[in-house]
Amino acid sequence: MEPGFGLLGAWNQADAVGRTVAILLLLMSVATWAVIIIKGISLLRYKRMVKPSKDFWHSVDLATGINTLGNQPDNPFLLLTLEGRDAVNHHRNTQAHLHDSLDISDWVTRNLRYAIDSFTARLQSGLSILATVGSIAPFVGLFGTVWGIIHALLAIGASGQATMDTVAGPIGEALVMTAAGLAVAIPAVIGYNALVRGNKSLLLQVNGFAHDLHAYYVTGARVAHGNEAAKVLPLKKG
């Protein structure tokens, strides 16, 4: 293999357009890995909050259960618990508002749903970057290859030497851009699918917890699952 073959050779032979494409692919790759790492760490941290949410229902009262969930400000299970508690207190202790036409079940449902929607939006932020990179990176790389081939053929035509040795090198260097586009797109697609799957699993837990919270705040007891009994004491009226 000749010295300079590969990415370095492609960079040396590329014109301004080709180098712009290469820089764009590099930026896409950096953004992709940044999103994958940041969102992956965040997802793992949220998944560690699932177990305390199950222990919550074995607490002796609501205050103890809230302490069981921890004090992380972005804990979705804690936010749902506090949002539901505040919704119940607000509904019971205020009068002459538009929400008075709603019963407590509808009012708690609306507040819990708003909290879940806010968490879902935060959880899915950044995934559009992976989807975009996975969709357009191969085409950006292909454009770089086509432009590189045109540039190489024009240079070969100007030199008047069209032997296999003079053609194979520049064309091979131009094809590197296609490989670079695929190298950027494949991690983006894999990372997107993995994060979406992980988010769905987490949201399933969050929605189940919200369902039990709704039953608890409205009826005073969690919906029993199988042979499991609700152990949290009813919420005291303020």
C-alpha positions, 0 to 999 in steps of 0.5 A: 500500500502506497504511503498516504493511501486512505483518509490522509491521501483522500484529504491531500487530493481533495479540493475545498468541496471534498474537504468540506464534506470530510469535515462535515462527516467528522462533525457528524461522528463527534455529535453521534458519539457525544449523544450516544455516550451522554444519553446512554449514561443518563438512561443507565442512571434512570434505570437504577431508579426503578428499584427504589420505585418498587421499594416505595410501595413497601413503605409505611407511609407516603413521607417514608416512601418519598424518602425511599425514592431519593432526592435526585431532582430529575428522578421521574418517579419522585417527580410523579409522586410529588406532582400527584401529591400536589395535585391532590392537595390543590384540588382539595384545598382550592375553590372557585377555579375552572378545575372544580368541574373536574373530579379528583381522578381527572385532575390527578390524571392530567397532572401525572400525564403532564409530568410523564410527557415532560419526562418523555420529551427530556428522555428523547431529546438528542435522538433526532440527531442520531436519526438525522446522521443515520439517514444522511451520512451515507449520502454525504459520503456518496456525494464526497465520492462522486465529487472526488471522482469528478475532481480526479478525472478532471485532474487525470484528463488535464495531465493527459495520462489515463493509465491504470496506475494514474486512475486507480489511485485517485479513484480509490481515494475518492471511494474512501468518502463512501466508507467514511459515510457508512462509518458515521451512519452505522453507529448512529443507527445502532445507537438510535435503536438501542436508546429507543429500546431502552427508553421504551423499557423505562417509560413502561416502568414510569407509566406503570408507577404513574398508574399505581400512583393514580389509584393510590391518590384517588382511592387510597390504595395501590392497585394490587398486582397478583398476590401483592397487597398495597402497603402504603397508608392512605394519604391524609387530607390536609 
